[in-house]
């Protein structure tokens, strides 16, 4: 299936937000209208089939993992069933990554150093057994609290920022606070 990938990062119109909410609801991805409205503002790119219908979405939101202490985009990708298994996952991801990297390259101080992925798809997780998968270039960094692979795909020339502070509610913060007594 030939798809068109359309960048919409920071440019989601009210019409597209409604279309996205319908897409997610129809595909049983997001049923809650408020959650769909919030997620619509995180859309990086959309995929459209030859008839122009929405068939895929990539979203990103800045997140700082306590262990990394660096800002990354927590990235999600969702395809409608007709697009799944058509080998569009990697090209779509790479397009979204380029959009996000270009955006950060234009900022005085990048808001993110790369893309954080929590691999939910069991087939993809089973296929990705190397620490760094050739062509995917997302390095394994551990497992999420849900037991899913976590990977990071760093932007080209990403430079570490000052470590984000650890909140005292975190385990590391509790350990540090306990060691001071």
N, C-alpha and C positions, 0 to 999 in steps of 0.2 A: 504494500500500500504506500503510495506516495503521499507525504504530508507536507504541509507548509508550516514552518515554525515562525511564530510571530512574537517578537519581544514586546513586552508590555510593562516592564519593571518601572514602578512609580508612576504609571500612566493608565491605571485601570479606570475606565469610564463607568458611570452608573449602569449603562446598558450591558457592558461586559460583566460587571459584578452580578447582575441578574441572570445572565446567560450561564455564568459559572455556577451559581447556586442551583439552577435547574439541572445542569450537567452533573454536579455532585449528587444531587437528590436522585435523579434518574438512574445513576450508576451505583447507588447505595454506598456512596463514599462519605458524604456529610448530609445528614438529614436536618440538623438544626439550622434554622435561618440565621441566627445571630453568629454561630460559628462559621457558616459559609460566608457571611458578610465580612467578618474579620479576616478569614483566610484569603478572600478575594484581594485584599489589599497587600498580600504577600506574593502575588503571582509574578513570576519572572518572565515566563514565556507560555504561550498556548500553542497547541498543535491543532491544525484544521485538516480535515480530509478533503479529497478532491471536490466535494460538493460544498465545502466551506463550513461544515459542521464541526463543532468543537469535539476533539477526540483525545486530547491529552493536556496536562497542566503540570507545570513545575512551580513550586513555591519555596520561599526562603524567608527566614527570620533570624536576626542576630541572637546568638546564644553563647554563653561562656561556660564551658565545662569546668568544674572546680579543679580537676586534675590538669587541664591544659592551661587555664588562666589566660587564655587568648580568645578574642572574639572570632567566631566562625558563623557562617550561615547554616542553620539547621535546615536541611533541604528535604523536600518531599516531592515525589513524582507520581502521578497517577494517570493511567491510560484506560480508556474505555476498552471493553473486551475485544472489539474488532481490530484494535491496534496492537494488542498484546501478542507476543511471539513473532512479530514482524521485523525484529531486529532494529527497532527504532529507539530503544532505551538509551544506548550509549550516545548516538549522535544527538539526541534531544538533550541529554544531560550535558554533553560537551558544549552545546549551543548556549544553554542556560549559564554554564560556568563562565563562558566568554562574556556574556552580557553582564554578569555580576563583577567579573574582574575589571572590565572596562569602566563600569560605574565606579568601583573603588579606586581605580587609577586616576579618575578625575576629581577625587576628593583630596582636600588638603591633608587630612589624616584618615586613612582607610577605616571603615567601620567593621571590616572583616578581613581575615587573612586567608580565607579559603572556605571550603564547603564541608560540613559535617554530615555524614550519612549514617543512618541507622537502617541496616539492611533487613527489611521486614519480609521480603519475598524469599521463601524457603529455597526455590530453585536457584535464585541468584546467589544466595548465601552458600549453597552447596557447591556452586561453580567457582566461587571466589575463595580459594583455599590458600593462595599465596599472600605473603605479607603486603606486597605491592603487586597488583595485577597489571601486566603489560597492557597498554592501551587505555586502561581505566585510570591509572595513576592516582589511586586513592589508597593510602596506606592504612593498614589495620592498626588500631590504637587500643583495642580491648572490646569489652562487651558492655552493653547498656544494662540498666537495672532490670529490663525485661528479658535479658539473656540474648539479645540480638547483637550481631557484629556492628561495631562502630568503626567507621573509616573516615579519614580526612583527605581531601584533595586540595592541596595548597595552591594559592594563586602564584603565578610566576613572579619572582622577585619579592615575595612577601617578606616583610621584616617584622621581627618580634616587637611587640609593644611592651610597655611596662606591665608586669603581671597584674591582672585584675585582683583586687583584694578578695580574700576568702571570707565568706560570711561566717560568723561564729556559730551559726546553726549547722554548719557542715561538720563532718567527722574530723577533718583535718583541723578546722578551727577549734573544735572541742579538745583535740589532743594538744594543740598549741597552748590553749588557755589552761589546761590541766597541768602542763609542764611548767608553767610560770608559778604555780603555787608551791 
